[in-house]
Amino acid sequence: MGVAIARANGAERALEIVAAVGSPEGRSTGRDLGEVAGVAALGVRISNELPSDLGGARVAIDFSRPDLSLRALNVCRAARVPLVIGTTGHGAEFEARVAAAARDIAVLVAPNTSIGVAVAQELVRIAASALPATFDIEIVEMHHKLKADAPSGTALALADSAARARGLDSHADTLTGRSGNQSRRDGEIGIASVRAGDIVGTHTVLFAGSGERLTIGHEASDRAIFAHGAIRAAVWLAAQKPGRYAMANVLGLKTAT
């Protein structure tokens, strides 16, 4: 994603990239980010460690691993730099850490930075609120075979939107994976995960009632959409006051929490 953002920004010129951090296990350390991304040299060498001052940046974007993401959150909070978090698969402590950091900096948490997914989440909220509770909700998400976390952060976010709209508990009322000899509970939100090939990302939310079905879906065919969305989010977040935000805030679909 770092490479994708550098490429996308090369076309948009929405940001000036002042620092880049790669995986500690990566082979790009010390190389120019632009050259790694296949664009013109940017004069920014890829480091394997976050600089404490973030290179004087006004906003940061994180697509990494849960442990490194929390480290980035700590550094950004100390440096008073807003942070866009696109990393998924976080543990139980993540929400508390974000809430604490959001008292000092603007933090945007986006399991999916696609503009289309942000709109899909709002459509799911509307559908879950408007349709009778007799409409069952099932989510199917598909990703490439190398994706480590399941269900995807996007699927969990979609389930959360539906659960909140119906007054359900997004944890207790969500079933991830279905097996065995057990009937479906009323109010249950099911999530099925597929990992195969090079699928970029497909999410389908099914509302199934008696005699009719409503489907809300989103399919990503190019990772560049996530980069363009992340850039748009970063530009917007840089001007915000401390608090927690989502892509829906960037699009003006909801107010901050």
C-alpha positions in Angstrom: 0.0 0.0 0.0 2.9 2.4 0.6 4.0 1.8 -3.0 0.4 2.3 -4.2 0.1 5.5 -2.3 3.3 6.8 -3.8 2.1 6.0 -7.3 -1.3 7.5 -6.8 0.1 10.6 -5.3 2.4 10.9 -8.3 -0.6 11.5 -10.4 -2.7 13.6 -7.9 0.1 15.6 -6.2 -2.3 16.0 -3.3 0.4 15.3 -0.7 4.1 16.0 -0.3 5.7 12.8 1.0 8.4 13.6 3.6 9.0 10.2 5.2 8.5 6.6 4.4 8.7 3.5 6.6 8.8 0.0 5.4 8.7 -3.4 7.0 11.6 -4.2 9.3 11.9 -7.4 7.3 11.6 -5.7 3.9 14.3 -5.3 1.3 13.5 -1.7 0.4 15.2 -0.1 3.3 17.5 2.7 2.2 16.0 2.9 -1.3 14.2 5.9 -2.7 10.4 5.5 -2.3 9.8 6.9 -5.8 12.1 4.4 -7.4 10.6 1.5 -5.5 7.1 2.7 -6.6 8.3 2.9 -10.2 7.8 6.7 -10.4 10.3 9.6 -10.4 12.7 9.7 -7.4 11.2 11.6 -4.5 14.3 12.2 -2.4 12.7 10.1 0.4 14.6 7.1 1.6 12.6 4.2 3.1 13.4 3.7 6.7 12.6 0.6 8.8 11.8 2.7 11.9 9.5 5.6 12.5 11.3 8.9 13.2 10.1 10.4 16.4 9.3 13.7 14.7 7.8 11.9 11.7 10.0 14.0 9.5 8.0 17.1 10.2 4.9 15.6 8.6 1.4 17.1 9.1 -0.4 13.8 8.7 0.6 10.1 8.6 -0.9 7.1 6.9 -0.5 3.6 8.4 -0.9 0.3 6.4 1.1 -2.2 8.3 0.6 -4.9 11.0 -1.4 -4.5 14.2 1.7 -4.3 16.4 3.4 -1.8 14.2 0.1 0.1 13.8 -0.1 0.7 17.6 3.5 1.8 17.6 2.7 4.4 14.9 -0.3 5.5 17.0 2.0 6.2 19.9 4.6 8.1 17.8 1.9 10.2 16.1 0.2 11.0 19.5 3.5 12.1 20.9 4.3 14.2 17.8 0.7 15.6 17.7 0.4 14.4 14.1 -3.1 13.2 12.8 -3.1 9.5 11.7 -5.1 7.5 9.1 -5.1 3.8 10.1 -5.8 1.4 7.3 -4.4 -1.6 9.1 -6.8 -4.4 10.1 -6.7 -7.5 12.4 -6.3 -5.5 15.6 -6.6 -7.0 19.1 -8.9 -6.2 22.0 -6.7 -3.3 23.2 -7.0 -1.3 19.9 -10.3 0.5 20.6 -9.1 1.8 24.0 -5.7 2.9 22.5 -7.5 4.8 19.7 -9.9 6.4 22.1 -7.0 7.6 24.3 -5.0 9.0 21.3 -8.1 10.7 19.9 -8.1 13.0 22.9 -4.9 14.5 21.6 -4.9 14.0 17.8 -7.3 13.4 14.9 -7.4 9.6 14.2 -9.2 8.1 11.2 -9.8 4.4 11.4 -10.7 2.9 8.0 -10.6 -0.9 7.6 -11.2 0.0 3.9 -10.3 3.3 2.5 -12.3 2.8 -0.7 -14.9 5.6 -1.3 -17.3 3.0 -2.6 -17.1 0.9 0.6 -17.8 4.0 2.7 -21.0 4.6 0.7 -21.9 0.8 1.0 -21.6 1.0 4.8 -24.1 3.9 4.8 -26.4 1.9 2.5 -26.2 -1.1 4.8 -27.1 1.1 7.8 -30.1 2.5 6.0 -31.3 -1.0 4.9 -30.8 -2.5 8.3 -32.8 0.3 9.9 -35.6 0.4 7.3 -36.2 -3.3 6.7 -38.1 -5.4 9.3 -36.1 -7.5 11.7 -37.5 -10.6 9.9 -34.9 -9.9 7.1 -31.9 -12.0 7.9 -28.5 -10.4 7.3 -25.6 -12.4 5.9 -22.2 -11.1 4.7 -19.8 -12.8 2.3 -16.3 -11.4 1.9 -13.6 -12.7 -0.5 -9.9 -11.8 -0.6 -6.6 -13.1 -2.0 -5.1 -16.3 -0.5 -2.3 -14.4 1.3 -4.6 -12.2 3.5 -3.9 -13.2 7.1 -7.0 -11.9 9.0 -10.5 -13.3 8.6 -13.1 -12.0 8.6 -11.9 -8.9 6.9 -12.0 -5.6 8.7 -14.4 -4.4 6.1 -16.8 -7.2 6.7 -16.7 -6.6 10.4 -17.3 -2.8 9.8 -20.3 -3.7 7.6 -21.7 -6.0 10.3 -21.2 -3.3 12.8 -23.2 -0.8 10.7 -26.0 -3.3 10.4 -25.9 -4.2 14.1 -25.9 -0.6 15.3 -28.9 0.2 13.1 -30.9 -2.7 14.6 -29.8 -2.1 18.2 -27.8 -5.4 18.2 -24.4 -6.2 19.7 -21.9 -6.3 16.9 -19.8 -8.8 18.8 -22.3 -11.1 20.5 -24.8 -11.1 17.6 -22.2 -11.7 14.8 -21.3 -15.2 13.8 -18.1 -15.6 11.9 -18.1 -18.9 10.1 -21.0 -21.3 10.1 -20.6 -25.1 10.7 -22.1 -28.0 12.6 -25.8 -28.9 13.1 -27.2 -25.6 14.4 -30.1 -23.5 13.2 -29.8 -19.7 12.7 -30.6 -17.5 15.7 -33.0 -14.6 15.2 -31.1 -11.3 14.9 -27.9 -13.1 14.0 -25.5 -11.5 11.5 -23.5 -14.1 9.7 -20.1 -13.6 8.0 -18.5 -16.1 5.6 -14.9 -15.7 4.4 -13.3 -16.9 1.2 -9.5 -16.8 0.6 -8.5 -17.7 -3.0 -6.2 -16.6 -5.8 -5.5 -12.9 -6.3 -9.0 -11.5 -5.4 -8.5 -7.9 -4.4 -11.6 -7.6 -2.3 -15.3 -8.4 -2.7 -18.0 -7.8 -0.1 -21.7 -8.7 -0.4 -24.3 -8.0 2.2 -27.5 -10.0 1.8 -30.8 -9.0 3.4 -33.1 -12.0 3.0 -36.8 -11.8 3.8 -39.8 -13.8 2.9 -40.4 -13.6 -0.8 -37.7 -11.0 -1.5 -34.0 -10.3 -1.1 -31.9 -7.1 -1.1 -28.2 -7.2 -1.9 -25.6 -4.5 -1.3 -22.2 -5.3 -2.8 -18.8 -3.8 -3.5 -16.0 -5.3 -5.6 -12.5 -3.9 -5.8 -10.5 -4.7 -8.9 -7.5 -2.5 -8.4 -5.7 -1.7 -5.1 -5.2 1.8 -6.4 -8.7 2.7 -5.1 -7.5 2.2 -1.5 -4.5 4.5 -2.2 -6.6 7.2 -3.7 -9.1 7.0 -0.8 -6.3 7.1 1.8 -4.8 10.2 0.2 -8.2 11.9 0.2 -8.7 10.9 3.9 -5.2 12.2 4.8 -5.7 15.6 3.2 -9.0 16.0 5.0 -7.8 14.7 8.3 -4.8 17.1 8.4 -7.3 20.0 9.0 -9.4 18.3 11.7 -9.4 18.8 15.5 -8.6 15.8 17.8 -11.2 13.1 17.7 -12.0 9.8 16.0 -13.2 9.8 12.4 -14.1 7.4 9.6 -14.3 7.5 5.8 -18.0 8.5 6.2 -16.8 11.8 7.8 -14.5 12.5 4.9 -17.5 12.1 2.5 -19.8 14.1 4.7 -22.0 11.1 5.4 -21.8 11.5 9.2 -20.4 13.8 11.9 -17.4 12.9 14.2 -17.7 10.7 17.3 
